[in-house]
Amino acid sequence: MKTQMGFGVKTNTEYGSRTFVYEVEGLRQSETTDKLNNPIRSSGTVYITVPYARMNQEMRRITRMGGKIVSIKTLSEYSQTNGQTTNTGEKTKPMTQAKPKSDKKDVPVNTYRPKNPFIGKCLSSTELVQEGGEGTVRHLVFDLSGSELKYLEGQSIGIIPPGTDANGKPHKLRLYSIASTRHGDNLDDQTVSLCVRRLEYNHPETGERIYGVCSSYLCGMEEGADVAITGPVGKEMLLPDDENATIIMIATGTGIAPFRAFIWRMFKEREQNPDYQFKGLAWLFFGCAYTPNILYKEELEELQRQFPDNFRVTYAISREQKNKDGGKMYIQHRIQENAEELWKEIQKENTHTYICGLKGMEGGIDEGMSAVASQSNEDWSVYQKQLKKDHRWHVETY
Ligand SMILES: Cc1cc2nc3c(=O)[nH]c(=O)nc-3n(C[C@H](O)[C@H](O)[C@H](O)COP(=O)(O)OP(=O)(O)OC[C@H]3O[C@@H](n4cnc5c(N)ncnc54)[C@H](O)[C@@H]3O)c2cc1C
């Protein structure tokens, strides 16, 4: 029997369970959260287990923290799906991509699974944050020779950090977007590259500095070290085959990883891809805090110089640039500034929009698009639903 809880969410009492699991979305980046030592960053939706008696109280606590409950399930319902345990003891989204949405049949997936990962080697690790920037972001290249691992631009791989978690269990894998094309940075089809930010934040209660398990492991990795790799996974962020498409890419921070792969395939590796000579428009929006945090800046700008008619880059540098109201310049402000042109592009049948990076960034983008769509008497949420159905609106935020 289904019962309706006071807050409009159905729960299933057949299981006789009195424990529920809230699916909570992370905090949105804003000027307030920006005042913290580090930008709020959630590596996936958090699942919180709540006894029946504390449901309302917990809901209020989550709201106070700026979280948003997107679903409530009984524990029995929830436990039918796999969860990933975090260092807080809470569960995050399972380490698979949402829904495979591509019709493409020849997309490699799960060649290596967690029980039988491929052990690759780290070939190089390079710092991407220039002097004066904040945090650590490394570009890592792993050797795949001897493996069966093939991948496409827009897919991710899993990395299993060594060691055990707080419960003494082996660490679960973490997903990372692949930052190289299928040919790899050495163009020999034998490597895969990642763009990894070391997660660091102050514990909300104790103030203690916390470093993420897997991202710290990867960012501290030395050349020659072994690395356990799974995957590839993901069909959400694949590039269309159409050489004349318009590709709009909206990234914050390491969200640029899949777009580096796209842009390299479009403009840098033309000789390697005789069957894909991109002639459309690629427009990258990139958001970060400071100029030294613009990842792959020199290479992007060089490609822009070489392909001025086909490649545009628009930066939103929150701590240096001002939006039209004098506030910090976030990516949503750049979207709003360019909304009319974007709207024109988005209405073309061969335009694909990709969003990758911090969870919560979609909100501002929707606001901008909503305003301009309404000028054409279109309801953005309805329009966007159709774009998603047509596989032309691709989102991967974490
Ligand atoms: C599809 C996908 C692609 C991804 N691609 C990339 C990528 O290209 N590059 C990249 O760097 N990352 C990427 N990630 C994120 C990556 O998978 C890891 O989640 C990230 O590196 C953190 O893992 P960790 O082991 O270092 O952190 P953990 O040790 O697992 O810690 C993470 C936990 O810390 C807590 N936490 C985090 N921030 C805060 C905060 N501000 N305040 C309080 N608590 C906090 C949360 O409970 C969170 O679950 C991707 C994720 C997905 C799902």
The ligand as an SDF file (V2000), in Angstrom:
LIG
                    3D

 53 58  0  0  0  0  0  0  0  0999 V2000
   30.6870   11.4760  -13.7600 C   0  0  0  0  0  0  0  0  0  0  0  0
   31.6860   12.1560  -12.8480 C   0  0  0  0  0  0  0  0  0  0  0  0
   32.7930   12.7480  -13.3990 C   0  0  0  0  0  0  0  0  0  0  0  0
   33.7230   13.3890  -12.5680 C   0  0  0  0  0  0  0  0  0  0  0  0
   34.8000   13.9770  -13.1400 N   0  0  0  0  0  0  0  0  0  0  0  0
   35.7160   14.5990  -12.3770 C   0  0  0  0  0  0  0  0  0  0  0  0
   36.8380   15.2390  -12.9700 C   0  0  0  0  0  0  0  0  0  0  0  0
   37.0120   15.2380  -14.2060 O   0  0  0  0  0  0  0  0  0  0  0  0
   37.7280   15.8330  -12.1520 N   0  0  0  0  0  0  0  0  0  0  0  0
   37.5600   15.8590  -10.7870 C   0  0  0  0  0  0  0  0  0  0  0  0
   38.4250   16.4250  -10.0950 O   0  0  0  0  0  0  0  0  0  0  0  0
   36.4900   15.2670  -10.2000 N   0  0  0  0  0  0  0  0  0  0  0  0
   35.5820   14.6260  -10.9600 C   0  0  0  0  0  0  0  0  0  0  0  0
   34.5030   13.9960  -10.3640 N   0  0  0  0  0  0  0  0  0  0  0  0
   34.4300   13.9560   -8.8870 C   0  0  0  0  0  0  0  0  0  0  0  0
   35.2080   12.7170   -8.3720 C   0  0  0  0  0  0  0  0  0  0  0  0
   34.5300   11.5250   -8.7420 O   0  0  0  0  0  0  0  0  0  0  0  0
   35.3450   12.6680   -6.8540 C   0  0  0  0  0  0  0  0  0  0  0  0
   34.0670   12.7510   -6.2960 O   0  0  0  0  0  0  0  0  0  0  0  0
   36.2070   13.7890   -6.2870 C   0  0  0  0  0  0  0  0  0  0  0  0
   37.5300   13.7130   -6.7890 O   0  0  0  0  0  0  0  0  0  0  0  0
   36.2580   13.6980   -4.7570 C   0  0  0  0  0  0  0  0  0  0  0  0
   36.6590   12.4160   -4.4140 O   0  0  0  0  0  0  0  0  0  0  0  0
   37.6120   12.1940   -3.1440 P   0  0  0  0  0  0  0  0  0  0  0  0
   37.8090   10.7210   -2.9790 O   0  0  0  0  0  0  0  0  0  0  0  0
   38.8310   13.0260   -3.2680 O   0  0  0  0  0  0  0  0  0  0  0  0
   36.7370   12.7840   -1.9930 O   0  0  0  0  0  0  0  0  0  0  0  0
   36.0820   11.9500   -0.7680 P   0  0  0  0  0  0  0  0  0  0  0  0
   37.1360   11.5470    0.1850 O   0  0  0  0  0  0  0  0  0  0  0  0
   35.1920   10.9010   -1.3550 O   0  0  0  0  0  0  0  0  0  0  0  0
   35.2210   13.0860   -0.1240 O   0  0  0  0  0  0  0  0  0  0  0  0
   34.0440   13.5470   -0.7550 C   0  0  0  0  0  0  0  0  0  0  0  0
   33.0160   13.8590    0.3280 C   0  0  0  0  0  0  0  0  0  0  0  0
   33.4740   14.9590    1.1100 O   0  0  0  0  0  0  0  0  0  0  0  0
   32.3730   15.7320    1.5390 C   0  0  0  0  0  0  0  0  0  0  0  0
   32.5550   17.1240    1.0940 N   0  0  0  0  0  0  0  0  0  0  0  0
   33.0230   17.5420   -0.1000 C   0  0  0  0  0  0  0  0  0  0  0  0
   33.0880   18.8990   -0.1450 N   0  0  0  0  0  0  0  0  0  0  0  0
   32.6350   19.3240    1.0570 C   0  0  0  0  0  0  0  0  0  0  0  0
   32.4420   20.6060    1.6250 C   0  0  0  0  0  0  0  0  0  0  0  0
   32.7410   21.7280    0.9530 N   0  0  0  0  0  0  0  0  0  0  0  0
   31.9350   20.6720    2.8820 N   0  0  0  0  0  0  0  0  0  0  0  0
   31.6400   19.5550    3.5830 C   0  0  0  0  0  0  0  0  0  0  0  0
   31.8050   18.3010    3.0810 N   0  0  0  0  0  0  0  0  0  0  0  0
   32.2910   18.1890    1.8430 C   0  0  0  0  0  0  0  0  0  0  0  0
   31.1250   15.1210    0.9080 C   0  0  0  0  0  0  0  0  0  0  0  0
   30.5420   14.2570    1.8540 O   0  0  0  0  0  0  0  0  0  0  0  0
   31.6720   14.3160   -0.2390 C   0  0  0  0  0  0  0  0  0  0  0  0
   30.8450   13.2380   -0.5850 O   0  0  0  0  0  0  0  0  0  0  0  0
   33.5470   13.3920  -11.1710 C   0  0  0  0  0  0  0  0  0  0  0  0
   32.4120   12.7810  -10.6200 C   0  0  0  0  0  0  0  0  0  0  0  0
   31.5080   12.1800  -11.4310 C   0  0  0  0  0  0  0  0  0  0  0  0
   30.2900   11.5260  -10.7960 C   0  0  0  0  0  0  0  0  0  0  0  0
  1  2  1  0
  2  3  1  0
  2 52  2  0
  3  4  2  0
  4  5  1  0
  4 50  1  0
  5  6  2  0
  6  7  1  0
  6 13  1  0
  7  8  2  0
  7  9  1  0
  9 10  1  0
 10 11  2  0
 10 12  1  0
 12 13  2  0
 13 14  1  0
 14 15  1  0
 14 50  1  0
 15 16  1  0
 16 17  1  0
 16 18  1  0
 18 19  1  0
 18 20  1  0
 20 21  1  0
 20 22  1  0
 22 23  1  0
 23 24  1  0
 24 25  2  0
 24 26  1  0
 24 27  1  0
 27 28  1  0
 28 29  2  0
 28 30  1  0
 28 31  1  0
 31 32  1  0
 32 33  1  0
 33 34  1  0
 33 48  1  0
 34 35  1  0
 35 36  1  0
 35 46  1  0
 36 37  1  0
 36 45  1  0
 37 38  2  0
 38 39  1  0
 39 40  1  0
 39 45  2  0
 40 41  1  0
 40 42  2  0
 42 43  1  0
 43 44  2  0
 44 45  1  0
 46 47  1  0
 46 48  1  0
 48 49  1  0
 50 51  2  0
 51 52  1  0
 52 53  1  0
M  END
$$$$
